[in-house]
């Protein structure tokens, strides 16, 4: 091989090498652009997910506040129920005595069954006794 052929082959080799290098650079640039595009998409999705997470957190806070309000209302209702039950216990002998009087119970029956004093039993008989 002569010097001219060698230079020609070397030139051809360098041309192929430069073309390959340019192709690799273009491919690398395309991959970089794809990565940028994908990163932008991911950033957008992360922003949307962050927004949804913030909405869920606010929703949970509101639900927690509502649960606390319901607990407070439940406590109030329980206290009211206890007061009503205590009132009912205190008036039970008189309610029972009233029923017994309507069934014809005597003074001694009222004193014994309801634990009333003589004057209480007499009063119950006068209030709830037969009026006719």
Secondary structure by P-SEA (a helix, b strand, c coil): ccaaaaaaaaaaaaaaaaaaaaaaaaaaaaaaaaaaaaaaaaaaaaaaaaaaaaaaaaaaaaaaaaaaaaaaaaaaaaaaaaaaaaaaaaaaaaaaaaaaaaacccaaaaaacccccaaaaaaaaaaccccc
